[in-house]
Amino acid sequence: MRLAAAIACAALLQGCVYLPRTTSAYDEDCQVETRHMHLAATQIGAIGSCTNRDCAYVLVAIGAVAAATAVVSGSIVLVGNVVYWLERQGKCALA
């Protein structure tokens, strides 16, 4: 039962990390190009075969990496969006 749960959990995680992505759009009202950041989940690898404790170690490592990338990338997205918003406000006020 535990092995099945570990395998199912490993299949769901499969080495996902979160990366910041930037998209651009044109704002008709201000006539400027605006940018926006968001988080994108990206798969970097898959778990092959593991046995007993090795699976537990791999799952813990993958969970730690996914959590760390979510926190770091989330912070980057938050700060980036604030900067892009301020940039848009400055350009829009000038237009």
C-alpha positions in Angstrom: 0.0 0.0 0.0 2.8 2.4 0.9 4.7 1.6 -2.2 1.7 2.2 -4.4 1.1 5.6 -2.7 4.8 6.5 -3.2 4.7 5.5 -6.9 1.5 7.5 -7.4 3.0 10.5 -5.7 6.2 10.2 -7.8 4.2 10.0 -11.0 2.3 13.2 -10.1 5.4 15.2 -9.2 7.8 14.1 -11.9 10.3 16.8 -11.3 8.2 19.9 -11.8 9.6 23.3 -11.1 8.0 26.7 -11.3 9.5 29.4 -13.5 8.6 33.0 -14.1 7.3 33.8 -17.6 6.8 37.2 -19.1 4.1 38.1 -21.6 3.7 41.3 -23.6 0.5 43.0 -24.8 -0.3 46.4 -26.3 -2.5 48.7 -24.2 -4.7 50.7 -26.6 -5.8 53.3 -24.0 -2.2 54.4 -23.1 -0.7 53.4 -26.5 2.2 51.5 -24.8 3.4 48.0 -24.7 2.7 46.4 -21.3 4.3 43.3 -19.8 3.0 40.9 -17.2 4.7 38.0 -15.4 3.1 34.7 -14.3 4.3 31.3 -12.9 4.6 28.4 -15.3 5.0 24.8 -14.1 7.7 23.1 -16.1 8.7 19.4 -16.0 12.4 18.9 -15.8 12.6 15.1 -15.6 10.8 12.0 -14.5 11.5 9.4 -11.8 12.8 6.2 -13.3 13.0 3.2 -11.0 13.7 3.3 -7.3 13.4 1.0 -4.4 12.2 1.4 -0.8 14.1 4.2 0.9 15.5 5.5 -2.4 12.0 6.5 -3.4 11.4 8.3 -0.2 14.6 10.3 -0.6 13.8 11.1 -4.2 10.3 12.3 -3.2 11.6 14.5 -0.4 14.2 16.0 -2.7 11.6 16.7 -5.5 9.2 18.2 -3.0 11.9 20.5 -1.6 13.0 21.6 -5.0 9.4 22.3 -6.2 8.6 24.2 -3.0 11.8 26.3 -3.3 11.2 27.1 -6.9 7.6 28.1 -6.2 8.8 30.5 -3.4 11.7 32.0 -5.3 9.9 32.3 -8.6 6.7 33.6 -6.9 8.8 36.4 -5.3 10.3 37.2 -8.7 6.9 37.4 -10.3 5.5 39.6 -7.5 8.3 42.1 -7.7 8.3 42.0 -11.5 4.6 42.7 -11.8 4.9 45.6 -9.4 7.8 47.1 -11.5 5.8 46.5 -14.7 2.8 48.2 -13.2 4.8 51.2 -12.1 6.4 51.4 -15.5 3.0 51.4 -17.2 1.7 54.1 -14.8 4.7 56.3 -15.7 4.4 55.8 -19.4 0.6 56.1 -19.4 0.7 59.4 -17.4 3.2 60.8 -20.0 1.1 59.8 -23.0 
